[in-house]
Amino acid sequence: QVQLVESGGGLVQAGGSLRLSCAASGSIFSIRTMGWYRQAPGKQRGLVAAITSGGSTNYTDSVKGRFTISRDNAKNTVYLQMNSLKPEDTAVYYCNADIKEGSWYNYFRGYWGQGTQVTVSS
């Protein structure tokens, strides 16, 4: 059984910063891509940022230059440093990871965290 546990959300004023963390635990052989998605009320869930096991990153345009994704492979943890936050960043943020549960598996399976609320006040 694999679990992703997020932390670090909260309420912050516009221009402030937050750091999200997501730790994967359980039956894990390897993790490929890890990422952060967000979903605002009435909107679809969309990619914020992603990072491969080798450290290549990808960001949605609206957060480039403000958010930084990183990961600690030894801890199976991914982070999202969010700076210069704007009210439009308000959403539930979800962690996602592509995980191979054993060496005998021939596929990676996507797992989701439970979500953490980020609210940016103007």
Secondary structure, DSSP 8 states (H G I E B T S, - for coil): -EEEEEE--EEEETT--EEEEEEEEES-SEEEEEEEEEE-TTS--EEEEEE-TT--EEE-GGGTTTEEEEEEGGGTEEEEEE-S--GGG-EEEEEEEEEE-STT--S-EEEE---EEEEEE-
